[in-house]
Amino acid sequence: MIRRFSKIGLLPRVLIAIVLGILLGLVMGEPFVRFFVTFNDLFGQLLGFLVPLIIIGLVTPAIGEIGSQARKLLLITVAIAYADTVFSGLLTYSTGQLLFPAMMGNTMAASLPEQAVALLPYFKLQIPQMVDVMSALILSFILGICIAYGQLPTLRAGALEFKEVVSRTISGLLIPLLPIYIFGLFLNMTFSGQVWQVISVFASIIMIILALHIFILLYEFVVAGIISRRNPIKLLWNMLPAYATALGTSSSAATIPVTLKQAQKNGVSEETAGFVIPICATIHMSGSVMKITACALAISMLNGMPTDLGLFLNFILMLSIMMIAAPGVPGGAVMAALAPLSSILGFSSDQQAMMITIYIAMDSFGTACNVTGDGAIALIVDRWRKK
């Protein structure tokens, strides 16, 4: 039975966990709920321990790979992709500050359940981090730059092997346990009487995220159309096969062949497309940052946490860098986001779990936005090359 359940996709498992958590939370007693509160407390400790290791394991080789290709064309591509990703986050933040308070209404007075607010776990186990999040990030940059420019094959091989360790830990431990953690979270929320407020708020927020998703694609291709002197609507239309492929696969890497073909159909040279599209599949994460920023802002508002521009600007700038560690790892984008969520915004393990839940529910839409926008960047870079 467990083996069959593990073969189901992550999104269906998460949805099943949410439904079961709500239903059982309505009928089960305190001892049953406390058992899962205890599990969630232990899982939260494990997650906190692993976050710095995830940063080192994923960010170090990612920086090493990008840095080793540091040419003028790469720098232009990276600058455009990073600027677009940051702009996407800031646009989402501004929209959320404008719309979220009115949408949430009285729900903002009821925070999301902090760990052990409703019930205490049966016991606690402290698992201290080996290194804090910011130290892990700085170490990753130092090691990544050394790999890129220091001609250190042993260090490079070690970083790649450690990335494999981290990837297997995510796919073999965190991802399988995640539905149980989410089940416990919604079980506790239902038992404490807060679940319906939270669900109603996030249903509205998801609709806003989907509207922003469309707007971001339109502005990317309007800018690309102006620079390349082509019809932006036609350019965006030609990229729809890449959008549909990403929507179905939830994978930037799997969509690269289709994105390449459609970018060339838009008039991008074969040389430019062959360079820009694979690079952007790694570093251009406008759709992912949009979703994470929107959800993080909503959760912060629900919990009465700070949401000022300076704090979220710091978060978005760091998040846009962290996203280079996301491709190729199951749940990579939201896992990479755990570091700035905890270190900058101060999210607890339960709040991080809520982030993961909402992100997974819309995972393919973020990927589709990312890869479709890659075609717009390819147009801009190709125009720059031909000047």
C-alpha positions, 0 to 999 in steps of 0.5 A, a space after each residue: 500500500 505504501 509502495 503504491 502511494 509513493 508512485 503517485 505524483 507529489 501534487 496528488 499526494 499533497 492534495 490527499 494529505 490536505 483533504 485527510 488532514 481536514 476530515 480527520 481534524 474534524 473527528 479525531 481526538 487530542 491524542 491522535 492530533 498530538 502524535 502528528 504535532 510531535 512528528 511535525 516538530 521532529 520534521 521541522 528540526 530536521 528541515 532546519 538542520 538540512 537547510 544550510 547543507 542544501 544551500 552548500 550542496 546546490 549553490 556551490 556547483 551552480 555558481 561553479 558551472 556558471 562562472 566557468 563560462 564567464 564571457 561577455 555574452 554570458 554576463 549580458 544574459 545573466 544580467 537580463 535574466 536576474 533583472 527580470 527575475 527581481 522585477 517580477 518579485 517587486 511587481 508581485 510585492 507591490 500588487 500584494 501590498 495593494 490587494 492582499 489586505 482588502 482580500 484577507 479582511 478579518 482573517 489577518 487577525 487570525 495567524 497561521 498556526 505556529 508550531 505547538 500553538 494548538 497542542 504541544 508535542 509529546 516530546 521535543 528533540 533539538 537538532 542544531 544546525 552545523 552552520 547558520 544559513 548566511 554562513 552557508 551562503 557565503 561559503 557556497 559563493 567562495 567555493 563556487 568561485 574557486 571552482 570556476 576560476 581556480 582550476 581545482 578538479 578535486 574540489 569540483 568533484 567533491 562539490 558535485 558529489 555533495 550535490 548528489 548527496 543533497 539531491 538524494 536527501 531531498 528526493 529520498 527523505 524530505 519529499 516522501 515525508 512532506 505529505 505526512 508533514 502537510 497532513 499533520 499541519 492541516 490536521 492541527 489547523 482543523 483541530 484548532 479551528 483555523 483551516 477554513 480562514 486560511 483556505 479561503 485566503 489562499 484560494 483568492 491569492 492563487 487567482 491573483 498569482 495566475 493573473 500576475 503570471 499572464 501579465 509578466 509574460 505580456 510585459 516580457 514580450 512587449 519589451 522583447 518586441 520593442 527591442 527586436 522590432 517585432 510583433 510581441 503578440 505573435 512572438 508570445 504566440 509562437 512560444 505557446 508550445 514551450 509553455 504547454 510542454 512546461 505546463 505538462 512536464 513541470 521541468 525547465 530542462 525537459 522543455 529546452 528542445 521545444 524552447 530552442 525550436 520556438 525561439 528560432 521560429 521567432 527569428 533568434 539565431 541558432 547560435 544565440 538560442 543554443 547559448 541563451 536558452 540552456 543558460 536561462 533554464 538555470 538562472 531565469 526564474 521570474 515565475 518561480 520568484 513571483 509565486 514565492 514572493 506572493 505566498 511569502 507576503 501573504 503568510 507574513 501578513 496573516 501572522 502580523 510579521 513585517 512586510 516593509 519594502 526594505 525587508 522584501 527587497 532584501 528577500 527578493 534580491 537574495 531569492 533571485 540568486 538562490 534560484 540558480 540552485 533550483 533546476 534539476 532538483 525535485 522541488 528545487 525552487 521552493 527548497 532553495 527558497 527555504 534559506 531566505 525565508 528563514 534567515 530574512 523573513 523569519 519563517 518557522 517550519 510550519 510557515 515553510 510547510 505552508 509555502 511548500 504546499 501552495 508552491 507545489 499546487 502551482 508548480 507547473 505554472 511557474 515553470 511555464 512562465 520561466 521557460 516562456 520568458 526565456 524566449 523573450 530574453 533570447 530575442 533581446 540578447 540576439 538583437 544585442 549581438 547583431 548591433 
